[in-house]
């Protein structure tokens, strides 16, 4: 019941900045009792494998299989992702920084490796934040640099711990932190936090009503710094904790009773058979109660209110038998909500839309009292009810216009009602509106036949009008033809522009190729080739294939040469310590 009795809202952005590709990755999953939010940053330069995505998917997979806030389990999940990353590298040294936040909708804890950051914000201040596993952080700790210098310090990405490290990464797990209504938390990759200071983030977070407001302002500030420096991949995820789950008070369990009474019972000579049977019956009822509550919750989640009513009804009976007033009250609350929605649906099905609207409004009030359970379904039904009522209102307006003699206005109202009903897939309303429209049009047709004699007298005038209409039509056709020619000329000019752009791109690729920038040359060749293909210039498009092949061959040769250089370096003395740089 935790998820549906709490309110967490999450939004995120993840962009490539001034890089060719975005190698950050964010993912989250919200389950019934637990949720996790994971943001990772690829630290290697491999373009074919996104290390961050691989790590996030691995962690989510492990968490879904065994959701927990246990520190050892979270470390195990991180180690599992680390091992899988090492297995996947295939000659590549894949590396990633990651922050993982886990909550049970009452408390949260975080687990991280590297320099992806986490902030917990409460009352417009950062209550908790992570510390990077970097040389810069160590210098900051030793007060050798200031906090302002740290964001742009040259060693901020010189990490001593990260996933994919050849050694064992240092995985940090926080203690569990109780959440409060109104809290929010944010996850950052390096590209976001190095271009957005803590004070700037707090300023844009102040008075924000939606996570999206923060993201939009943050992105504006980050992109604004492109003029003075290079902006890396940047990702930011923000979660608003509008409502924390509150556990209902629990009655003293049988286990606690036995633990308290055991010494006394032992002194008295043991537990009687009658008490044992009674306790067993109570335990069975408690288990059945839990089953019905869980089943009712599932049915509510999937809008099966008939089954939900049945389960909560049984749960109330069991809670009454166990004299658990609080659970009985809760079950009765959900049962009444389900029954109210059932009554509303029955009125809707019967076509009594005004009654259905009134019943759904009452159901919405009950939903609000029950923590907004079923609110989405009720609001959707209310909207549909309102739309149906609108269809019949349009038909009523048409009826009134018909009585006043405004037949054209009446037909227009019936037509609007028919279109509205058709858009809603409301077949009953559509048929009734169409029937009224056709009946009135038939009546007008008969009236028209009675005035045929008068129409004959005005034949000459009618012919003049027809000639004028034909002349107007001819003028419109000529205008349309002229517009068509202008459009065709514009399209031809656009094709010429596109062809020029493709030639420029191909020339630029040739230039990059000659400079030894083969991967960039491939990108330009492929872009130019795509334009040629779109312009159906097959010969020019095919002519680029050889250039792309030559560039790819040059890339492979460069990589082989680099690999040979690395192998030569590893065999010699004086190897430098490994560093992790994006």
C-alpha positions as CSV (number, residue, x, y, z in Angstrom):
1,X,0.0,0.0,0.0
2,X,3.0,2.3,0.3
3,X,3.2,3.5,-3.3
4,X,-0.5,4.4,-3.8
5,X,-0.5,6.1,-0.4
6,X,2.5,8.3,-1.1
7,X,3.2,10.9,-3.8
8,X,6.6,11.0,-5.6
9,X,7.0,13.0,-8.8
10,X,10.1,12.6,-11.0
11,X,11.3,14.4,-14.1
12,X,14.8,14.4,-15.8
13,X,16.8,15.8,-18.6
14,X,19.8,14.1,-20.3
15,X,21.5,15.8,-23.3
16,X,24.8,15.6,-25.2
17,X,25.9,19.2,-24.6
18,X,28.7,19.9,-27.2
19,X,29.6,16.2,-27.6
20,X,28.7,14.1,-30.6
21,X,26.7,11.6,-28.5
22,X,25.1,11.5,-25.0
23,X,26.8,8.9,-22.9
24,X,24.9,9.6,-19.6
25,X,21.9,7.4,-18.7
26,X,19.1,7.7,-16.2
27,X,16.5,5.1,-15.1
28,X,14.1,4.6,-12.3
29,X,11.5,2.1,-11.1
30,X,8.7,2.6,-8.6
31,X,7.3,-0.7,-7.1
32,X,4.6,-1.2,-4.4
33,X,7.0,-1.0,-1.5
34,X,10.3,0.3,-2.9
35,X,11.6,2.6,-5.6
36,X,15.1,3.3,-6.9
37,X,16.5,6.1,-9.0
38,X,19.8,5.6,-10.8
39,X,22.0,8.1,-12.8
40,X,25.3,7.0,-14.4
41,X,28.0,8.8,-16.4
42,X,30.2,6.9,-18.9
43,X,33.9,7.7,-18.2
44,X,35.4,6.0,-21.2
45,X,35.6,7.2,-24.8
46,X,34.0,4.1,-26.4
47,X,31.3,5.1,-28.9
48,X,29.9,1.7,-29.6
49,X,29.1,0.8,-26.0
50,X,27.3,3.0,-23.5
51,X,28.8,2.0,-20.2
52,X,26.3,4.2,-18.3
53,X,23.3,2.6,-19.8
54,X,24.7,-0.9,-19.2
55,X,25.3,-0.1,-15.5
56,X,21.8,1.4,-15.0
57,X,20.1,-1.5,-16.6
58,X,22.1,-4.0,-14.5
59,X,21.3,-2.2,-11.2
60,X,17.6,-1.9,-12.0
61,X,17.4,-5.6,-13.0
62,X,19.1,-6.6,-9.7
63,X,16.9,-4.3,-7.7
64,X,13.6,-5.5,-9.2
65,X,14.6,-9.1,-8.5
66,X,15.3,-8.3,-4.8
67,X,14.2,-4.8,-3.8
68,X,15.8,-3.8,-0.5
69,X,17.4,-0.9,1.4
70,X,20.0,-3.2,3.0
71,X,23.5,-1.8,2.7
72,X,25.1,-5.2,1.9
73,X,22.5,-5.9,-0.8
74,X,23.1,-2.5,-2.4
75,X,26.8,-3.1,-2.4
76,X,26.2,-6.5,-3.9
77,X,24.2,-5.0,-6.7
78,X,26.9,-2.5,-7.4
79,X,29.6,-5.2,-7.4
80,X,27.4,-7.2,-9.8
81,X,27.2,-4.3,-12.2
82,X,31.0,-3.8,-11.9
83,X,31.7,-7.4,-12.7
84,X,29.3,-7.4,-15.7
85,X,31.0,-4.2,-17.0
86,X,34.4,-5.9,-16.8
87,X,33.1,-8.9,-18.7
88,X,31.5,-6.7,-21.4
89,X,34.5,-4.7,-22.2
90,X,35.9,-7.1,-24.9
91,X,39.3,-5.4,-25.1
92,X,37.8,-2.0,-24.2
93,X,38.3,-0.5,-20.8
94,X,34.7,0.4,-19.9
95,X,34.2,2.8,-17.0
96,X,31.3,4.5,-15.3
97,X,30.4,6.7,-12.4
98,X,27.0,6.0,-10.8
99,X,24.6,7.2,-8.0
100,X,21.7,5.0,-6.9
101,X,18.9,6.3,-4.5
102,X,16.6,3.8,-2.9
103,X,13.5,4.5,-0.9
104,X,10.6,2.7,0.8
105,X,8.5,5.9,0.5
106,X,9.3,6.7,4.2
107,X,13.1,6.8,4.2
108,X,15.8,6.8,1.6
109,X,19.5,5.9,1.3
110,X,22.0,6.3,-1.4
111,X,24.8,4.2,-2.8
112,X,27.4,5.5,-5.2
113,X,30.8,5.2,-6.9
114,X,32.7,8.0,-8.6
115,X,31.6,11.6,-9.0
116,X,27.9,11.5,-9.9
117,X,26.2,13.5,-7.2
118,X,23.1,13.4,-5.0
119,X,21.4,16.3,-3.1
120,X,18.6,16.0,-0.5
121,X,16.8,19.4,-0.3
122,X,14.7,20.4,2.7
123,X,13.4,23.8,3.6
124,X,15.3,25.5,0.7
125,X,18.7,24.1,1.8
126,X,20.8,21.1,0.9
127,X,20.5,18.8,3.8
128,X,22.6,16.0,2.5
129,X,25.0,15.7,-0.4
130,X,27.6,13.1,-1.7
131,X,31.3,13.7,-1.8
132,X,33.2,12.9,-5.0
133,X,35.7,10.1,-5.1
134,X,38.3,12.3,-6.8
135,X,41.7,13.9,-6.2
136,X,39.9,17.3,-6.1
137,X,37.7,16.1,-3.3
138,X,40.8,15.0,-1.3
139,X,42.4,18.4,-1.9
140,X,39.2,20.1,-0.8
141,X,39.1,17.9,2.4
142,X,42.7,18.9,3.2
143,X,41.7,22.6,2.6
144,X,44.3,22.9,-0.2
145,X,41.6,24.4,-2.5
146,X,38.3,26.2,-1.9
147,X,34.8,25.0,-2.8
148,X,34.5,27.5,-5.6
149,X,37.8,26.2,-7.1
150,X,36.6,22.6,-6.9
151,X,33.9,22.8,-9.6
152,X,36.5,23.7,-12.3
153,X,39.6,22.1,-10.8
154,X,41.7,20.1,-13.3
155,X,41.7,17.0,-11.2
156,X,37.9,16.9,-10.6
157,X,37.7,13.8,-12.9
158,X,40.8,12.1,-11.6
159,X,38.8,9.4,-9.8
160,X,40.3,6.9,-7.4
161,X,37.1,4.7,-7.5
162,X,34.7,3.9,-10.3
163,X,32.8,0.9,-11.8
164,X,35.0,-0.9,-14.4
165,X,38.2,-0.2,-12.3
166,X,40.7,-3.0,-12.7
167,X,40.8,-3.1,-8.9
168,X,37.9,-3.3,-6.5
169,X,35.9,-0.1,-6.5
170,X,35.1,1.6,-3.1
171,X,31.3,1.5,-2.9
172,X,29.8,4.0,-0.4
173,X,26.3,3.4,1.1
174,X,24.6,6.0,3.3
175,X,22.5,5.5,6.4
176,X,18.7,5.5,6.0
177,X,17.4,9.1,6.2
178,X,13.7,9.7,7.2
179,X,11.8,11.7,4.5
180,X,9.4,14.6,5.2
181,X,6.5,15.9,3.1
182,X,7.9,18.7,0.9
183,X,11.4,17.2,0.5
184,X,13.0,16.9,-2.9
185,X,16.2,15.2,-4.1
186,X,18.3,15.6,-7.2
187,X,20.9,13.4,-9.1
188,X,23.6,15.1,-11.2
189,X,26.3,13.9,-13.6
190,X,29.5,15.9,-13.9
191,X,28.3,17.9,-16.9
192,X,25.4,19.2,-14.8
193,X,27.1,20.0,-11.4
194,X,30.2,21.5,-12.8
195,X,28.0,24.1,-14.7
196,X,25.5,24.6,-11.9
197,X,26.7,25.6,-8.5
198,X,24.8,24.6,-5.3
199,X,23.6,28.2,-4.8
200,X,22.4,28.4,-8.4
201,X,20.5,25.1,-8.0
202,X,18.9,26.2,-4.7
203,X,17.9,29.5,-6.3
204,X,16.1,27.9,-9.3
205,X,14.5,25.3,-6.9
206,X,13.0,27.9,-4.7
207,X,9.2,28.2,-5.1
208,X,9.2,25.6,-8.0
209,X,5.8,23.8,-8.2
210,X,6.9,21.1,-10.7
211,X,10.2,19.3,-11.2
212,X,10.0,20.4,-14.9
213,X,10.4,24.0,-13.8
214,X,13.7,23.3,-12.2
215,X,15.0,21.3,-15.2
216,X,14.1,24.0,-17.7
217,X,15.9,26.7,-15.7
218,X,18.9,24.4,-15.0
219,X,19.2,23.6,-18.7
220,X,19.1,27.4,-19.6
221,X,21.9,28.1,-17.1
222,X,24.0,25.1,-18.3
223,X,23.6,26.0,-22.0
224,X,24.4,29.7,-21.2
225,X,27.9,28.6,-20.3
226,X,28.7,27.2,-23.7
227,X,30.0,30.6,-24.8
228,X,32.8,30.5,-22.2
229,X,33.7,26.8,-22.2
230,X,32.9,23.4,-23.4
231,X,29.7,21.8,-22.0
232,X,30.0,18.0,-21.5
233,X,27.0,15.5,-21.5
234,X,24.7,16.8,-18.8
235,X,22.0,14.9,-16.9
236,X,19.8,16.0,-14.0
237,X,16.9,14.1,-12.3
238,X,14.7,15.8,-9.8
239,X,12.1,14.1,-7.5
240,X,9.5,15.9,-5.4
241,X,8.4,14.1,-2.3
242,X,4.9,15.6,-1.9
243,X,3.6,12.9,0.5
244,X,5.5,10.4,2.6
245,X,3.9,7.1,3.3
246,X,2.5,6.9,6.9
247,X,2.2,3.4,8.3
248,X,-1.1,2.7,10.0
249,X,-0.9,1.8,13.7
250,X,-0.5,-1.9,14.2
251,X,-2.1,-3.9,16.9
252,X,0.1,-5.9,19.2
253,X,0.9,-9.1,17.3
254,X,0.5,-12.6,18.5
255,X,4.3,-13.0,18.6
256,X,4.7,-10.0,20.9
257,X,1.9,-11.2,23.2
258,X,3.6,-14.6,23.5
259,X,7.0,-13.0,24.2
260,X,5.5,-10.9,27.0
261,X,3.3,-13.6,28.4
262,X,5.6,-16.6,28.0
263,X,7.3,-16.4,31.4
264,X,4.0,-16.1,33.2
265,X,2.5,-18.9,31.2
266,X,5.4,-21.1,31.9
267,X,5.0,-20.5,35.6
268,X,1.3,-21.2,35.3
269,X,2.1,-24.6,33.8
270,X,1.8,-24.0,30.0
271,X,-0.6,-22.9,27.4
272,X,-4.0,-24.6,27.4
273,X,-5.3,-26.3,24.2
274,X,-8.2,-23.9,24.0
275,X,-5.9,-20.9,24.0
276,X,-3.7,-22.5,21.4
277,X,-6.7,-23.1,19.1
278,X,-8.0,-19.6,19.6
279,X,-4.6,-18.1,18.8
280,X,-4.3,-20.3,15.7
281,X,-7.8,-19.1,14.6
282,X,-6.7,-15.5,15.2
283,X,-3.5,-16.1,13.2
284,X,-5.5,-17.6,10.3
285,X,-7.9,-14.6,10.3
286,X,-4.9,-12.2,10.3
287,X,-3.4,-14.0,7.3
288,X,-6.6,-14.0,5.5
289,X,-7.1,-10.3,6.3
290,X,-3.7,-9.5,4.8
291,X,-4.5,-11.5,1.7
292,X,-7.8,-9.7,1.1
293,X,-6.2,-6.3,1.7
294,X,-3.4,-7.0,-0.7
295,X,-5.8,-8.4,-3.3
296,X,-8.1,-5.4,-2.9
297,X,-5.2,-3.1,-3.4
298,X,-4.3,-4.9,-6.6
299,X,-7.8,-4.7,-8.0
300,X,-8.0,-1.0,-7.2
301,X,-4.7,-0.5,-9.0
302,X,-6.2,-2.0,-12.2
303,X,-9.6,-0.3,-11.8
304,X,-11.5,-3.6,-11.1
305,X,-13.9,-2.1,-8.5
306,X,-16.3,-5.0,-8.3
307,X,-13.5,-7.4,-7.2
308,X,-12.0,-4.7,-5.0
309,X,-15.3,-4.2,-3.2
310,X,-15.6,-7.9,-2.6
311,X,-12.1,-8.2,-1.1
312,X,-12.4,-5.1,1.1
313,X,-15.8,-6.3,2.3
314,X,-14.3,-9.6,3.4
315,X,-11.3,-7.6,4.9
316,X,-13.8,-5.5,7.0
317,X,-15.6,-8.6,8.3
318,X,-12.2,-10.1,9.4
319,X,-11.0,-6.9,10.9
320,X,-14.3,-6.6,12.9
321,X,-13.9,-10.1,14.1
322,X,-10.4,-9.3,15.2
323,X,-11.6,-6.1,16.7
324,X,-9.1,-4.1,14.7
325,X,-11.0,-0.9,14.4
326,X,-8.3,1.0,12.4
327,X,-8.0,-1.7,9.7
328,X,-11.8,-2.1,9.7
329,X,-12.2,1.6,9.1
330,X,-9.6,1.6,6.3
331,X,-11.2,-1.5,4.6
332,X,-14.6,0.1,4.9
333,X,-13.3,3.3,3.3
334,X,-11.9,1.6,0.3
335,X,-15.1,-0.6,0.0
336,X,-17.3,2.4,0.0
337,X,-15.1,4.1,-2.6
338,X,-15.3,1.0,-4.9
339,X,-19.1,0.7,-4.4
340,X,-19.6,4.4,-5.2
341,X,-17.6,4.0,-8.5
342,X,-19.6,0.9,-9.3
343,X,-22.9,2.8,-8.9
344,X,-21.5,5.6,-11.0
345,X,-20.5,3.2,-13.8
346,X,-24.0,1.6,-13.7
347,X,-25.6,5.0,-14.2
348,X,-23.2,5.8,-17.0
349,X,-24.0,2.5,-18.7
350,X,-27.8,3.1,-18.3
351,X,-27.4,6.5,-20.1
352,X,-28.4,8.6,-17.1
353,X,-25.4,10.9,-17.5
354,X,-26.5,13.6,-15.1
355,X,-26.9,11.1,-12.4
356,X,-23.6,9.5,-13.3
357,X,-21.9,12.9,-13.0
358,X,-23.3,13.5,-9.6
359,X,-22.2,10.0,-8.4
360,X,-18.7,10.4,-9.8
361,X,-18.3,13.7,-8.0
362,X,-19.2,12.0,-4.8
363,X,-16.7,9.2,-5.7
364,X,-14.0,11.8,-6.2
365,X,-14.6,13.2,-2.7
366,X,-14.3,9.7,-1.3
367,X,-11.1,9.2,-3.4
368,X,-9.6,12.3,-1.9
369,X,-10.3,11.1,1.6
370,X,-8.6,7.7,0.7
371,X,-5.4,9.3,-0.6
372,X,-6.6,9.9,-4.2
373,X,-6.9,6.2,-5.0
374,X,-8.8,5.8,-8.3
375,X,-8.8,9.5,-8.9
376,X,-7.3,9.1,-12.4
377,X,-10.1,6.7,-13.4
378,X,-12.8,8.9,-11.8
379,X,-11.6,12.1,-13.5
380,X,-11.5,10.3,-16.9
381,X,-15.1,9.1,-16.4
382,X,-16.2,12.6,-15.3
383,X,-14.7,14.0,-18.4
384,X,-16.5,11.4,-20.6
385,X,-19.8,12.1,-18.7
386,X,-19.4,15.8,-19.3
387,X,-18.7,15.2,-23.0
388,X,-21.8,13.1,-23.3
389,X,-23.9,15.7,-21.5
390,X,-22.5,18.3,-23.9
391,X,-23.7,16.2,-26.9
392,X,-27.3,16.2,-25.5
393,X,-27.1,19.9,-24.7
394,X,-26.3,20.6,-28.4
395,X,-29.3,18.5,-29.4
396,X,-31.5,20.4,-27.0
397,X,-30.2,23.7,-28.5
398,X,-31.1,22.3,-31.9
399,X,-34.6,21.4,-30.8
400,X,-35.1,24.9,-29.4
401,X,-33.9,26.6,-32.6
402,X,-36.2,24.3,-34.6
403,X,-39.2,25.4,-32.5
404,X,-38.2,29.1,-33.1
405,X,-38.1,28.5,-36.9
406,X,-34.3,28.7,-37.2
407,X,-34.0,25.5,-39.2
408,X,-30.4,26.2,-40.5
409,X,-29.3,26.9,-36.9
410,X,-31.0,23.7,-35.7
411,X,-29.3,21.6,-38.4
412,X,-25.9,23.2,-37.4
413,X,-26.5,22.3,-33.8
414,X,-27.4,18.7,-34.7
415,X,-24.4,18.5,-36.9
416,X,-22.1,19.7,-34.0
417,X,-23.7,17.1,-31.7
418,X,-23.1,14.4,-34.3
419,X,-19.4,15.3,-34.8
420,X,-18.9,15.6,-31.1
421,X,-20.4,12.2,-30.5
422,X,-18.4,10.7,-33.3
423,X,-15.1,12.1,-31.9
424,X,-16.1,10.4,-28.5
425,X,-17.0,7.1,-30.2
426,X,-20.5,7.7,-28.6
427,X,-22.6,5.7,-31.1
428,X,-25.9,6.3,-29.3
429,X,-25.5,10.1,-29.3
430,X,-24.2,10.1,-32.9
431,X,-27.2,8.1,-34.1
432,X,-29.8,10.3,-32.3
433,X,-28.2,13.5,-33.5
434,X,-27.9,12.2,-37.1
435,X,-31.6,11.1,-37.0
436,X,-32.7,14.6,-35.9
437,X,-30.5,16.3,-38.5
438,X,-31.8,14.1,-41.4
439,X,-35.4,14.6,-40.3
440,X,-35.0,18.4,-40.3
441,X,-33.1,18.3,-43.6
442,X,-36.0,16.2,-45.2
443,X,-38.5,18.8,-43.9
444,X,-36.5,21.6,-45.4
445,X,-36.3,19.7,-48.7
446,X,-40.1,19.5,-48.9
447,X,-40.4,23.2,-48.1
448,X,-37.9,23.8,-50.9
449,X,-40.0,21.9,-53.4
450,X,-43.0,24.1,-52.6
451,X,-41.0,27.2,-53.6
452,X,-40.0,25.7,-57.0
453,X,-42.4,27.9,-58.9
454,X,-40.9,31.0,-57.3
455,X,-37.4,29.7,-58.2
456,X,-38.4,29.4,-61.9
457,X,-39.4,33.1,-61.9
458,X,-35.9,34.0,-60.7
459,X,-34.2,31.7,-63.2
460,X,-32.5,34.6,-65.1
461,X,-31.1,36.0,-61.9
462,X,-30.0,32.5,-60.9
463,X,-28.2,32.0,-64.2
464,X,-26.3,35.3,-63.7
465,X,-25.3,34.2,-60.3
466,X,-24.1,30.9,-61.8
467,X,-22.1,32.7,-64.4
468,X,-20.5,34.9,-61.7
469,X,-19.8,31.7,-59.7
470,X,-18.1,30.1,-62.7
471,X,-16.0,33.2,-63.3
472,X,-15.1,33.2,-59.6
473,X,-14.3,29.5,-59.8
474,X,-12.1,30.1,-62.9
475,X,-10.3,32.9,-61.1
476,X,-9.7,30.7,-58.1
477,X,-8.4,27.9,-60.4
478,X,-6.0,30.3,-62.0
479,X,-4.9,31.6,-58.6
480,X,-4.4,28.0,-57.4
481,X,-2.4,27.2,-60.6
482,X,-0.2,30.2,-60.0
483,X,0.4,29.2,-56.3
484,X,1.2,25.6,-57.5
485,X,3.8,26.9,-59.9
486,X,5.3,29.1,-57.2
487,X,5.4,26.1,-54.8
488,X,7.1,24.0,-57.4
489,X,9.7,26.7,-58.0
490,X,10.3,26.9,-54.3
491,X,10.7,23.1,-54.1
492,X,13.2,23.2,-57.0
493,X,15.1,26.0,-55.2
494,X,15.1,23.9,-52.0
495,X,16.5,20.9,-53.9
496,X,19.3,23.0,-55.3
497,X,20.0,24.3,-51.8
498,X,20.0,20.8,-50.4
499,X,22.3,19.6,-53.2
500,X,24.7,22.5,-52.5
501,X,24.6,21.6,-48.8
502,X,25.5,18.0,-49.6
503,X,28.4,19.1,-51.8
504,X,29.6,21.4,-49.0
505,X,29.4,18.6,-46.5
506,X,31.3,16.2,-48.8
507,X,34.0,18.8,-49.3
508,X,34.2,19.4,-45.6
509,X,34.5,15.6,-45.1
510,X,37.3,15.5,-47.7
511,X,39.1,18.3,-45.8
512,X,38.7,16.4,-42.5
513,X,39.9,13.2,-44.1
514,X,43.0,15.0,-45.4
515,X,43.6,16.3,-41.8
516,X,43.4,12.8,-40.4
517,X,40.1,13.4,-38.6
518,X,38.6,10.2,-40.0
519,X,35.6,9.7,-37.6
520,X,34.4,13.3,-38.1
521,X,34.9,12.8,-41.9
522,X,32.7,9.7,-41.7
523,X,29.9,11.7,-40.0
524,X,30.0,14.4,-42.7
525,X,30.2,11.8,-45.6
526,X,27.2,9.9,-44.2
527,X,25.2,13.2,-43.8
528,X,26.0,14.2,-47.4
529,X,25.1,10.7,-48.6
530,X,21.7,10.8,-46.8
531,X,20.9,14.1,-48.6
532,X,21.9,12.6,-52.0
533,X,19.7,9.6,-51.3
534,X,16.8,11.9,-50.4
535,X,17.3,13.9,-53.6
536,X,17.4,10.6,-55.5
537,X,20.9,11.4,-56.8
538,X,21.9,7.8,-56.7
539,X,25.2,8.1,-58.5
540,X,26.5,10.8,-56.2
541,X,25.3,8.9,-53.1
542,X,27.0,5.6,-54.3
543,X,30.2,7.6,-55.0
544,X,30.6,8.4,-51.3
545,X,30.6,4.7,-50.3
546,X,34.3,4.4,-51.3
547,X,35.2,7.5,-49.2
548,X,33.4,6.2,-46.2
549,X,35.1,2.8,-46.5
550,X,38.5,4.5,-46.8
551,X,37.8,6.6,-43.7
552,X,36.7,3.6,-41.7
553,X,39.8,1.7,-42.8
554,X,41.9,4.7,-41.7
555,X,40.2,4.6,-38.3
556,X,40.9,0.9,-37.8
557,X,44.5,1.4,-38.8
558,X,44.8,4.3,-36.3
559,X,43.3,2.1,-33.5
560,X,45.7,-0.7,-34.4
561,X,48.6,1.6,-34.3
562,X,47.5,3.0,-31.0
563,X,47.1,-0.5,-29.6
564,X,50.6,-1.4,-30.7
565,X,51.9,1.8,-29.0
566,X,50.1,0.8,-25.8
567,X,51.5,-2.7,-25.9
568,X,55.0,-1.3,-26.4
569,X,54.4,1.1,-23.5
570,X,53.2,-1.7,-21.1
571,X,56.3,-3.8,-21.6
572,X,58.6,-0.9,-20.5
573,X,59.4,0.4,-17.0
574,X,58.0,3.5,-15.4
575,X,54.3,3.0,-16.2
576,X,52.2,5.9,-14.8
577,X,49.2,5.3,-12.5
578,X,45.9,4.8,-14.2
579,X,43.5,7.7,-14.3
580,X,39.8,7.9,-15.3
581,X,39.0,10.8,-17.6
582,X,35.9,11.1,-19.7
